């Protein structure tokens, strides 16, 4: 197809919002939709090329994949090598091992599935993942492994209905997207079948414009086509300005950037005002380096964010964007452009051989980093080598394993004794159960500790308040057996939905004569390991590394509002309340390491076992908790005495709440 400068200008509209979004500029909160623009452009261009070559009888799979290799791999391998080299210097052992996993997945174009199985795209933890952005390359390449063959097969079998068949496929993909984004929003973001409709939107447009409809579109008045092009551009820019991380995506909101891109591609040609605007030298220059800019910006920003846990100030963010742009220009000029010129580079066989060698090399390095646990020997002589090697995932697993180890006597057996102290909630209740497990002697020999801990999807406290059959079933089980409990501690990470259900739950327990203790939520901090470890790696003392840490200033007012509402409910209904913030921040001074130098948090709110041990001592000494415990120890008619020893019934997944 003929070169269209305005499409390079549209690439600038796609890449810059993504860069600004990753740089945390508030006015680009919806900048992630730039990837959707890229998907439509890619689907349009590749289908146009395949269709034109098929019509001329000269399409060859080998040539198609050679072009993809020349276009994508040289700069990708360069960025992977540079990112790995930087990681060896800047990353802690657990993070370097994670980078190794990303390296393998990226080289095999499967990183979207790696990230799908981990944290969500909008989670705080992903902001410091250097290769997070490669998920979109994986989606595109998975699509292009299948699309050319499927397209040619459909063209041979249903030539007259090819556009309709692709339309049906696009509608099916979009319907799947709508269904999944409601149930699994974080996973759907990365899921290729839920993204195919965006690429197919571009493919369908290519077929439409190649037929009689294309002639009719070209015959429309220039002002009308320009207006439609500007409308499409406005839809893209509106999505960038109005959407944010709270928007379920992809979903209905994705229609704006996708259909907007379709409109720009269809109507904003070189003979329209909109097309001429996009074809100006400035956006075209950015569009030409857009692929390299997309690859370079995330590693630079991610490494910087690791060493700036409070967030990147605007000045450094702009400087990093400028550095990314300089690297992008250099790699476009000296790597991208030469490798796309077949006259100046090796032939097809050598391109495929080099591609295979680069892929295997990246996989080998990644496997070595994972197998070597992130090479902790780099810090063997560091006085805080133990903290530097701290693995948040391992620490999280240890806290759940602690709960599971106490689960051998089944909770039903404990219920039969009629003297349970049941901790109820999500992963914050798990932390509280561990706090009590470390101090079980304080419970005496008349109480059996058990826990009803759900994952963070189970945010309600009453049956039917949250979707999910397993969640509701578990909560109903708890309420059915609660009358056999000596007491109940409600300790989730309180959210508005909890508070809406709380009076009904308290009324149910009061009717059954079950004493209840409420425990407020833990303050939100910057990720403690990510805040403490980088300064230690740079030679700072532990005291200096910890001293800047404090409660997140953005989230603190939200916690304060929820705590105030929780306190009002507790006072109105006469239910005792323990302030968890006072346990971890006595006198307003928050603690993040114990006297021996062990980290007390493995992320922003959840306790390590060291944290559970330290704060558990304060919990059992708290006057409100001690008064609640004394009430439980008082004789109660019709209740048997429980045998000594703790049990934990964990009805949960490992996912944090």
TIPATI-232862 format. One record per residue (C-alpha): x, y, z. Coordinates in nm, 3 decimals. Layout:
BEGIN
REC|X|Y|Z
...
***
This chain:
BEGIN
REC|0.000|0.000|0.000
REC|0.109|0.361|-0.051
REC|0.284|0.535|0.238
REC|0.049|0.755|0.440
REC|0.229|1.018|0.649
REC|-0.083|1.080|0.854
REC|-0.063|0.725|0.991
REC|0.281|0.800|1.133
REC|0.126|1.112|1.285
REC|-0.144|0.892|1.438
REC|0.130|0.674|1.585
REC|0.250|0.982|1.772
REC|-0.102|1.024|1.912
REC|-0.079|0.661|2.028
REC|0.268|0.650|2.183
REC|0.290|0.982|2.368
REC|-0.012|0.919|2.598
REC|0.132|0.579|2.694
REC|0.464|0.741|2.783
REC|0.296|1.018|2.983
REC|0.073|0.763|3.158
REC|0.372|0.558|3.268
REC|0.538|0.880|3.385
REC|0.238|0.929|3.617
REC|0.115|1.259|3.474
REC|-0.238|1.300|3.611
REC|-0.369|1.462|3.293
REC|-0.281|1.144|3.101
REC|-0.465|0.908|3.336
REC|-0.622|0.733|3.036
REC|-0.302|0.726|2.834
REC|-0.300|0.346|2.836
REC|-0.554|0.359|2.550
REC|-0.266|0.445|2.318
REC|-0.202|0.072|2.297
REC|-0.554|0.023|2.161
REC|-0.477|0.279|1.892
REC|-0.165|0.081|1.801
REC|-0.368|-0.241|1.779
REC|-0.611|-0.089|1.528
REC|-0.330|0.064|1.320
REC|-0.144|-0.266|1.316
REC|-0.452|-0.464|1.215
REC|-0.523|-0.214|0.938
REC|-0.174|-0.202|0.790
REC|-0.096|-0.574|0.803
REC|-0.431|-0.670|0.653
REC|-0.389|-0.410|0.379
REC|-0.051|-0.558|0.289
REC|-0.172|-0.920|0.298
REC|-0.482|-0.838|0.096
REC|-0.285|-0.647|-0.169
REC|-0.022|-0.919|-0.202
REC|-0.288|-1.192|-0.211
REC|-0.474|-1.010|-0.489
REC|-0.151|-0.993|-0.688
REC|-0.067|-1.356|-0.615
REC|0.262|-1.276|-0.444
REC|0.195|-1.330|-0.073
REC|0.459|-1.553|0.089
REC|0.462|-1.656|0.453
REC|0.843|-1.649|0.466
REC|0.848|-1.290|0.343
REC|0.573|-1.189|0.584
REC|0.757|-1.321|0.889
REC|1.088|-1.189|0.764
REC|0.935|-0.841|0.754
REC|0.803|-0.885|1.107
REC|1.144|-1.002|1.229
REC|1.323|-0.709|1.066
REC|1.067|-0.465|1.203
REC|1.049|-0.587|1.561
REC|1.343|-0.792|1.676
REC|1.666|-0.590|1.635
REC|1.555|-0.303|1.860
REC|1.375|-0.541|2.096
REC|1.693|-0.744|2.149
REC|1.890|-0.422|2.204
REC|1.644|-0.302|2.470
REC|1.637|-0.643|2.639
REC|2.018|-0.647|2.656
REC|2.033|-0.293|2.796
REC|1.757|-0.363|3.048
REC|1.932|-0.677|3.169
REC|2.263|-0.493|3.207
REC|2.094|-0.217|3.406
REC|1.912|-0.474|3.617
REC|2.239|-0.637|3.719
REC|2.340|-0.305|3.874
REC|2.012|-0.162|3.996
REC|1.790|-0.455|4.093
REC|1.777|-0.653|4.417
REC|1.806|-1.033|4.383
REC|1.429|-1.105|4.391
REC|1.359|-0.827|4.142
REC|1.640|-0.946|3.914
REC|1.492|-1.296|3.922
REC|1.156|-1.145|3.826
REC|1.329|-0.960|3.544
REC|1.468|-1.295|3.431
REC|1.114|-1.434|3.408
REC|1.005|-1.130|3.208
REC|1.306|-1.171|2.980
REC|1.214|-1.529|2.894
REC|0.846|-1.446|2.843
REC|0.923|-1.141|2.629
REC|1.167|-1.326|2.405
REC|0.903|-1.593|2.345
REC|0.626|-1.334|2.296
REC|0.431|-1.464|2.593
REC|0.478|-1.185|2.848
REC|0.107|-1.103|2.849
REC|0.038|-1.443|3.003
REC|0.317|-1.395|3.257
REC|0.166|-1.066|3.371
REC|-0.186|-1.210|3.349
REC|-0.088|-1.461|3.616
REC|0.059|-1.191|3.837
REC|-0.046|-0.842|3.935
REC|-0.274|-0.619|3.735
REC|-0.157|-0.355|3.488
REC|-0.275|-0.073|3.716
REC|-0.136|-0.216|4.041
REC|0.135|-0.018|4.216
REC|0.376|-0.313|4.196
REC|0.366|-0.319|3.816
REC|0.488|0.040|3.787
REC|0.842|-0.079|3.858
REC|0.833|-0.377|3.618
REC|1.081|-0.284|3.342
REC|0.932|-0.507|3.072
REC|0.565|-0.465|3.158
REC|0.492|-0.290|2.829
REC|0.598|-0.591|2.622
REC|0.258|-0.749|2.689
REC|0.119|-0.564|2.387
REC|0.395|-0.698|2.159
REC|0.303|-1.046|2.277
REC|-0.065|-0.994|2.195
REC|0.019|-0.869|1.845
REC|0.262|-1.149|1.766
REC|0.025|-1.418|1.894
REC|-0.237|-1.267|1.665
REC|-0.002|-1.267|1.367
REC|0.100|-1.627|1.421
REC|-0.259|-1.721|1.341
REC|-0.408|-1.439|1.135
REC|-0.227|-1.469|0.796
REC|-0.306|-1.838|0.755
REC|-0.661|-1.798|0.880
REC|-0.715|-1.495|0.656
REC|-0.596|-1.672|0.343
REC|-0.801|-1.982|0.425
REC|-1.115|-1.774|0.478
REC|-1.044|-1.574|0.163
REC|-1.032|-1.898|-0.035
REC|-1.341|-2.050|0.126
REC|-1.565|-1.746|0.175
REC|-1.427|-1.474|-0.050
REC|-1.755|-1.286|-0.084
REC|-1.827|-1.305|0.287
REC|-1.474|-1.247|0.420
REC|-1.555|-0.912|0.578
REC|-1.870|-1.052|0.740
REC|-1.680|-1.349|0.883
REC|-1.417|-1.118|1.034
REC|-1.701|-0.904|1.168
REC|-1.854|-1.204|1.343
REC|-1.514|-1.290|1.492
REC|-1.471|-0.931|1.611
REC|-1.817|-0.928|1.773
REC|-1.744|-1.261|1.944
REC|-1.414|-1.130|2.078
REC|-1.580|-0.811|2.201
REC|-1.859|-1.009|2.370
REC|-1.596|-1.223|2.543
REC|-1.419|-0.906|2.647
REC|-1.737|-0.764|2.802
REC|-1.810|-1.087|2.988
REC|-1.459|-1.135|3.124
REC|-1.387|-0.776|3.223
REC|-1.673|-0.791|3.474
REC|-1.540|-1.106|3.639
REC|-1.163|-1.084|3.590
REC|-1.075|-0.722|3.505
REC|-0.703|-0.749|3.579
REC|-0.656|-1.069|3.378
REC|-0.876|-0.959|3.087
REC|-0.649|-0.663|3.021
REC|-0.374|-0.900|2.904
REC|-0.590|-1.175|2.752
REC|-0.534|-1.205|2.376
REC|-0.882|-1.339|2.281
REC|-1.037|-1.038|2.458
REC|-0.816|-0.802|2.255
REC|-0.846|-0.955|1.907
REC|-1.152|-0.744|1.823
REC|-0.934|-0.432|1.830
REC|-0.694|-0.570|1.569
REC|-0.986|-0.705|1.369
REC|-1.143|-0.358|1.367
REC|-0.843|-0.240|1.169
REC|-0.849|-0.551|0.950
REC|-1.217|-0.502|0.863
REC|-1.154|-0.137|0.779
REC|-0.874|-0.241|0.543
REC|-1.109|-0.476|0.357
REC|-1.389|-0.219|0.343
REC|-1.163|0.052|0.202
REC|-1.019|-0.192|-0.054
REC|-1.368|-0.250|-0.198
REC|-1.641|-0.031|-0.347
REC|-1.703|0.136|-0.011
REC|-1.352|0.280|-0.027
REC|-1.439|0.461|-0.348
REC|-1.753|0.604|-0.188
REC|-1.557|0.721|0.116
REC|-1.302|0.894|-0.107
REC|-1.587|1.065|-0.293
REC|-1.726|1.227|0.022
REC|-1.673|1.603|0.052
REC|-1.335|1.688|0.199
REC|-1.484|1.895|0.481
REC|-1.708|1.605|0.587
REC|-1.419|1.360|0.584
REC|-1.205|1.604|0.780
REC|-1.485|1.653|1.035
REC|-1.522|1.276|1.075
REC|-1.146|1.245|1.114
REC|-1.144|1.513|1.384
REC|-1.436|1.335|1.555
REC|-1.227|1.019|1.567
REC|-0.930|1.212|1.702
REC|-1.154|1.371|1.966
REC|-1.276|1.025|2.074
REC|-0.916|0.913|2.127
REC|-0.815|1.228|2.315
REC|-1.136|1.219|2.519
REC|-1.059|0.865|2.632
REC|-0.709|0.974|2.734
REC|-0.849|1.262|2.938
REC|-1.154|1.095|3.092
REC|-1.055|0.733|3.159
REC|-0.832|0.620|3.442
REC|-0.716|0.311|3.627
REC|-1.059|0.270|3.789
REC|-1.227|0.224|3.450
REC|-1.305|-0.143|3.371
REC|-1.082|-0.195|3.070
REC|-1.095|-0.323|2.805
REC|-1.472|-0.307|2.791
REC|-1.729|-0.060|2.663
REC|-1.483|0.222|2.731
REC|-1.242|0.072|2.477
REC|-1.488|0.148|2.198
REC|-1.393|0.517|2.205
REC|-1.023|0.480|2.114
REC|-1.088|0.185|1.881
REC|-1.370|0.343|1.680
REC|-1.193|0.678|1.696
REC|-0.886|0.524|1.536
REC|-1.102|0.358|1.270
REC|-1.251|0.699|1.187
REC|-0.911|0.867|1.161
REC|-0.774|0.591|0.936
REC|-1.083|0.600|0.716
REC|-1.139|0.973|0.678
REC|-0.825|1.170|0.773
REC|-0.642|1.140|0.443
REC|-0.376|1.374|0.306
REC|-0.636|1.592|0.130
REC|-0.819|1.681|0.454
REC|-0.735|1.933|0.723
REC|-0.721|1.657|0.986
REC|-0.494|1.448|0.766
REC|-0.262|1.742|0.697
REC|-0.243|1.816|1.069
REC|-0.136|1.459|1.144
REC|0.106|1.466|0.849
REC|0.300|1.764|0.983
REC|0.673|1.700|1.033
REC|0.653|1.704|1.414
REC|0.399|1.423|1.470
REC|0.544|1.225|1.178
REC|0.891|1.243|1.334
REC|0.753|1.109|1.664
REC|0.556|0.844|1.478
REC|0.867|0.722|1.299
REC|1.045|0.655|1.629
REC|0.728|0.543|1.810
REC|0.822|0.174|1.827
REC|1.166|0.247|1.971
REC|1.020|0.508|2.207
REC|0.761|0.258|2.326
REC|1.033|0.004|2.400
REC|1.277|0.238|2.577
REC|1.052|0.446|2.798
REC|0.922|0.184|3.041
REC|1.260|0.040|3.154
REC|1.394|0.388|3.224
REC|1.085|0.495|3.417
REC|1.057|0.163|3.603
REC|1.418|0.167|3.725
REC|1.375|0.527|3.837
REC|1.055|0.449|4.026
REC|1.226|0.173|4.222
REC|1.457|0.437|4.362
REC|1.180|0.694|4.408
REC|0.910|0.506|4.604
REC|0.726|0.829|4.685
REC|0.677|0.889|4.312
REC|0.871|1.058|4.034
REC|0.867|1.438|4.053
REC|0.774|1.608|3.725
REC|1.128|1.730|3.654
REC|1.296|1.388|3.661
REC|1.001|1.238|3.474
REC|1.044|1.487|3.190
REC|1.418|1.423|3.187
REC|1.360|1.049|3.157
REC|1.113|1.102|2.873
REC|1.374|1.313|2.696
REC|1.636|1.041|2.750
REC|1.392|0.781|2.617
REC|1.333|0.995|2.310
REC|1.705|1.033|2.247
REC|1.758|0.658|2.275
REC|1.456|0.602|2.051
REC|1.595|0.828|1.780
REC|1.936|0.662|1.796
REC|1.796|0.310|1.781
REC|1.561|0.407|1.496
REC|1.844|0.570|1.301
REC|2.112|0.308|1.357
REC|1.917|-0.014|1.421
REC|1.557|-0.001|1.299
REC|1.614|0.171|0.965
REC|1.921|-0.028|0.857
REC|1.764|-0.365|0.941
REC|1.451|-0.283|0.742
REC|1.668|-0.212|0.437
REC|1.725|-0.551|0.274
REC|2.002|-0.412|0.057
REC|2.221|-0.323|0.356
REC|2.160|-0.624|0.583
REC|2.184|-1.005|0.561
REC|1.937|-1.208|0.363
REC|1.631|-1.394|0.485
REC|1.810|-1.706|0.608
REC|2.054|-1.504|0.816
REC|1.774|-1.286|0.952
REC|1.591|-1.595|1.074
REC|1.913|-1.742|1.214
REC|1.994|-1.417|1.397
REC|1.639|-1.400|1.528
REC|1.662|-1.753|1.663
REC|2.002|-1.684|1.819
REC|1.879|-1.364|1.985
REC|1.571|-1.540|2.118
REC|1.768|-1.833|2.258
REC|2.025|-1.597|2.408
REC|1.759|-1.393|2.586
REC|1.590|-1.710|2.713
REC|1.921|-1.850|2.837
REC|2.007|-1.532|3.026
REC|1.659|-1.514|3.175
REC|1.670|-1.876|3.287
REC|2.012|-1.817|3.445
REC|1.881|-1.519|3.643
REC|1.581|-1.716|3.767
REC|1.783|-2.027|3.848
REC|2.041|-1.813|4.026
REC|1.773|-1.648|4.242
REC|1.870|-1.307|4.108
REC|2.241|-1.353|4.181
REC|2.246|-1.260|4.552
REC|2.624|-1.310|4.551
REC|2.648|-0.958|4.409
REC|2.580|-0.833|4.762
REC|2.764|-1.098|4.962
REC|2.979|-0.838|5.138
REC|2.697|-0.595|5.206
REC|2.618|-0.554|5.577
REC|2.245|-0.572|5.498
REC|2.264|-0.854|5.246
REC|1.975|-1.032|5.420
REC|1.733|-0.743|5.368
REC|1.854|-0.682|5.012
REC|1.771|-1.044|4.932
REC|1.426|-1.011|5.093
REC|1.164|-1.169|4.864
REC|0.812|-1.023|4.909
REC|0.648|-1.318|4.734
REC|0.826|-1.564|4.960
REC|0.735|-1.361|5.268
REC|0.371|-1.354|5.159
REC|0.370|-1.730|5.111
REC|0.521|-1.776|5.457
REC|0.235|-1.584|5.618
REC|-0.025|-1.803|5.444
REC|0.177|-2.117|5.520
REC|0.175|-2.016|5.886
REC|-0.204|-2.009|5.872
REC|-0.223|-2.342|5.688
REC|0.014|-2.517|5.929
REC|-0.232|-2.447|6.210
REC|-0.524|-2.589|6.014
REC|-0.476|-2.962|6.076
REC|-0.753|-2.997|6.337
REC|-1.061|-2.918|6.126
REC|-1.263|-2.619|6.232
REC|-1.576|-2.833|6.255
REC|-1.404|-3.037|6.524
REC|-1.319|-2.721|6.711
REC|-1.675|-2.596|6.667
REC|-1.806|-2.903|6.843
REC|-1.630|-2.792|7.159
REC|-1.829|-2.468|7.153
REC|-1.541|-2.236|7.240
REC|-1.391|-2.079|6.930
REC|-1.240|-1.738|6.886
REC|-1.300|-1.681|6.513
REC|-1.111|-1.420|6.314
REC|-1.311|-1.313|6.006
REC|-1.201|-1.109|5.704
REC|-0.962|-1.106|5.411
REC|-0.582|-1.116|5.407
REC|-0.573|-0.851|5.681
REC|-0.760|-1.099|5.899
REC|-0.489|-1.349|5.810
REC|-0.236|-1.104|5.952
REC|-0.439|-1.070|6.269
REC|-0.470|-1.448|6.304
REC|-0.091|-1.474|6.278
REC|-0.055|-1.201|6.539
REC|-0.271|-1.403|6.779
REC|-0.105|-1.732|6.686
REC|0.230|-1.590|6.799
REC|0.067|-1.488|7.129
REC|-0.166|-1.785|7.177
REC|-0.055|-1.824|7.537
REC|-0.239|-1.501|7.607
REC|-0.563|-1.667|7.500
REC|-0.537|-1.918|7.781
REC|-0.643|-2.280|7.765
REC|-1.016|-2.223|7.726
REC|-1.020|-2.082|7.373
REC|-0.948|-2.241|7.039
REC|-0.833|-1.992|6.776
REC|-0.972|-2.038|6.426
REC|-0.999|-1.813|6.123
REC|-1.240|-1.756|5.840
REC|-1.014|-1.584|5.588
REC|-1.129|-1.507|5.236
REC|-0.945|-1.362|4.941
REC|-0.987|-0.999|4.838
REC|-1.273|-1.079|4.600
REC|-1.488|-1.158|4.905
REC|-1.539|-0.805|5.024
REC|-1.884|-0.842|5.176
REC|-1.954|-0.960|5.528
REC|-2.306|-1.094|5.475
REC|-2.439|-1.360|5.237
REC|-2.525|-1.216|4.899
REC|-2.328|-0.892|4.940
REC|-2.061|-1.000|4.692
REC|-2.062|-1.210|4.376
REC|-1.891|-1.548|4.382
REC|-2.057|-1.869|4.485
REC|-1.757|-1.995|4.682
REC|-1.728|-1.672|4.874
REC|-2.097|-1.658|4.965
REC|-2.101|-2.026|5.058
REC|-1.809|-1.977|5.294
REC|-1.965|-1.678|5.464
REC|-2.295|-1.860|5.507
REC|-2.107|-2.149|5.666
REC|-1.945|-1.908|5.907
REC|-2.272|-1.741|6.004
REC|-2.440|-2.080|6.049
REC|-2.179|-2.195|6.297
REC|-2.114|-1.856|6.462
REC|-2.345|-1.938|6.752
REC|-2.093|-2.204|6.853
REC|-1.824|-1.937|6.883
REC|-1.700|-1.792|7.205
REC|-1.630|-1.472|7.015
REC|-1.578|-1.320|6.673
REC|-1.316|-1.071|6.556
REC|-1.403|-0.886|6.235
REC|-1.078|-0.766|6.079
REC|-1.093|-0.713|5.703
REC|-0.934|-0.431|5.510
REC|-1.248|-0.227|5.559
REC|-1.420|-0.092|5.249
REC|-1.754|0.086|5.206
REC|-1.923|-0.243|5.112
REC|-1.812|-0.395|5.442
REC|-1.956|-0.106|5.637
REC|-2.286|-0.125|5.451
REC|-2.324|-0.490|5.558
REC|-2.175|-0.454|5.906
REC|-2.489|-0.354|6.103
REC|-2.678|-0.657|5.966
REC|-2.392|-0.891|6.056
REC|-2.360|-0.743|6.405
REC|-2.735|-0.779|6.457
REC|-2.720|-1.146|6.355
REC|-2.434|-1.215|6.596
REC|-2.600|-1.019|6.876
REC|-2.917|-1.228|6.844
REC|-2.703|-1.536|6.892
REC|-2.529|-1.389|7.194
REC|-2.185|-1.392|7.029
REC|-1.943|-1.123|7.152
REC|-1.778|-0.928|6.869
REC|-1.458|-0.726|6.843
REC|-1.389|-0.494|6.549
REC|-1.033|-0.422|6.435
REC|-0.976|-0.122|6.208
REC|-0.768|-0.134|5.890
REC|-0.392|-0.107|5.859
REC|-0.249|0.220|5.726
REC|-0.134|0.222|5.362
REC|0.237|0.282|5.314
REC|0.457|0.287|5.007
REC|0.576|-0.069|4.943
REC|0.815|-0.118|5.232
REC|1.067|-0.350|5.058
REC|1.078|-0.130|4.748
REC|1.126|0.179|4.963
REC|1.394|0.036|5.194
REC|1.604|-0.193|4.973
REC|1.718|0.049|4.697
REC|1.874|0.298|4.944
REC|2.055|0.010|5.114
REC|2.192|-0.098|4.776
REC|2.323|0.256|4.728
REC|2.510|0.241|5.059
REC|2.262|0.421|5.285
REC|2.219|0.304|5.645
REC|1.908|0.115|5.748
REC|1.795|0.408|5.962
REC|1.829|0.648|5.669
REC|1.648|0.406|5.439
REC|1.352|0.370|5.675
REC|1.323|0.727|5.802
REC|1.137|0.877|5.501
REC|0.862|0.613|5.515
REC|0.519|0.727|5.630
REC|0.155|0.665|5.555
REC|0.055|0.730|5.195
REC|-0.070|1.092|5.193
REC|-0.326|1.020|4.920
REC|-0.475|0.712|5.086
REC|-0.458|0.838|5.446
REC|-0.773|1.055|5.418
REC|-0.966|0.760|5.273
REC|-0.859|0.540|5.563
REC|-0.949|0.817|5.806
REC|-1.298|0.846|5.660
REC|-1.355|0.470|5.674
REC|-1.217|0.448|6.029
REC|-1.446|0.733|6.138
REC|-1.750|0.556|5.993
REC|-1.641|0.228|6.154
REC|-1.597|0.404|6.488
REC|-1.945|0.557|6.458
REC|-2.102|0.216|6.396
REC|-1.909|0.063|6.686
REC|-2.011|0.342|6.927
REC|-2.376|0.332|6.818
REC|-2.404|-0.044|6.865
REC|-2.176|-0.071|7.168
REC|-1.918|-0.295|6.999
REC|-1.552|-0.270|7.108
REC|-1.301|-0.152|6.847
REC|-0.923|-0.195|6.838
REC|-0.730|0.065|6.640
REC|-0.486|-0.135|6.427
REC|-0.304|0.183|6.325
REC|-0.209|0.238|6.690
REC|-0.050|-0.108|6.697
REC|0.180|-0.044|6.401
REC|0.228|0.329|6.465
REC|0.241|0.368|6.845
REC|0.238|0.735|6.935
REC|0.210|0.816|6.566
REC|0.558|0.676|6.492
REC|0.524|0.388|6.245
REC|0.761|0.093|6.260
REC|0.888|-0.090|5.951
REC|1.179|-0.296|6.087
REC|1.223|-0.466|6.423
REC|1.526|-0.408|6.649
REC|1.711|-0.696|6.481
REC|1.663|-0.539|6.137
REC|1.386|-0.764|6.000
REC|1.125|-0.608|5.773
REC|0.778|-0.596|5.931
REC|0.581|-0.553|5.604
REC|0.614|-0.742|5.276
REC|0.420|-0.484|5.074
REC|0.216|-0.172|5.145
REC|-0.007|-0.306|5.426
REC|0.054|-0.675|5.493
REC|0.270|-0.807|5.774
REC|0.561|-1.045|5.753
REC|0.580|-1.309|6.023
REC|0.826|-1.080|6.202
REC|0.563|-0.807|6.187
REC|0.291|-1.040|6.316
REC|0.513|-1.139|6.605
REC|0.604|-0.782|6.699
REC|0.260|-0.625|6.664
REC|0.091|-0.930|6.815
REC|0.255|-0.845|7.147
REC|0.091|-0.502|7.134
REC|-0.246|-0.648|7.039
REC|-0.271|-0.878|7.340
REC|-0.162|-0.588|7.564
REC|-0.424|-0.350|7.424
REC|-0.683|-0.265|7.694
REC|-0.979|-0.304|7.457
REC|-0.859|-0.646|7.344
REC|-0.788|-0.757|7.703
REC|-1.138|-0.654|7.811
REC|-1.283|-0.848|7.517
REC|-1.074|-1.152|7.616
REC|-1.194|-1.131|7.976
REC|-1.552|-1.132|7.853
REC|-1.483|-1.448|7.651
REC|-1.334|-1.619|7.953
REC|-1.644|-1.551|8.161
REC|-1.865|-1.860|8.205
REC|-2.152|-1.868|7.956
REC|-2.454|-2.094|8.001
REC|-2.470|-2.397|7.776
REC|-2.117|-2.378|7.646
REC|-1.857|-2.649|7.677
REC|-1.495|-2.584|7.754
REC|-1.258|-2.606|7.461
REC|-0.931|-2.799|7.466
REC|-0.611|-2.601|7.450
REC|-0.430|-2.528|7.125
REC|-0.493|-2.321|6.818
REC|-0.651|-2.420|6.488
REC|-0.683|-2.215|6.174
REC|-0.939|-2.285|5.903
REC|-0.825|-2.095|5.597
REC|-1.105|-2.093|5.340
REC|-0.906|-1.871|5.111
REC|-0.677|-1.833|4.819
REC|-0.335|-1.678|4.867
REC|-0.427|-1.353|4.702
REC|-0.381|-1.046|4.916
REC|-0.671|-0.848|5.048
***
